[in-house]
Amino acid sequence: MARVKGVNTDEVESSIRKVLEAQSERWGAPLLNHLIYARRPTIFRGVRAMWTGLDASGLIDPKLVALVNRRVASLNGCEF
């Protein structure tokens, strides 16, 4: 459980809400870290830009990204 409370999805700007809604459709709920990033829209956009850039670069295979995300989540005690 995070020590910092995430945003209320009804109170964020529409571009951020769309990302959080897409996460809800894919995983059943918005990702907790994104709810926290959304407290500061500039940070949220920066984090999303990093992931978009990594995806677009083609330097890291998407399957490897998924494995790394799951491993990090596991190390942090998160049920991914």
TATAMO-V37296 format. One record per pair of residues at least 12 apart in sequence whose C-alpha atoms are under 10 Angstrom apart, sorted by the first residue. I is the first residue (numbers start at 1). GAP is how many residues later the second one is. D is the distance in whole Angstrom. If there is no record, write none. Layout:
# TATAMO-V37296
I,GAP,D  I,GAP,D
This chain:
# TATAMO-V37296
1,31,9  1,76,10  1,77,9  2,30,8  2,31,9  2,34,9  3,33,10  4,29,10  4,31,10  4,32,7  4,35,10  5,27,9  5,30,8  5,31,7  5,34,9  6,25,10  6,26,7  6,27,8  6,28,8  6,29,5  6,30,4  6,31,8  6,32,7  6,33,7  7,25,10  7,27,9  7,28,5  7,29,6  7,30,9  7,31,6  7,32,6  7,33,10  8,27,8  8,28,10  8,30,9  8,31,9  9,12,9  9,21,9  9,26,8  9,29,9  12,23,10  12,26,7  12,27,8  12,28,10  12,29,9  13,25,9  13,28,8  15,26,10  15,30,9  16,18,9  16,19,9  16,22,7  16,25,8  16,28,8  16,29,8  16,32,10  17,13,10  17,18,10  17,21,9  19,12,10  19,15,9  19,29,9  20,12,10  20,14,8  20,15,8  20,18,9  27,53,9  31,49,9  34,13,9  34,14,9
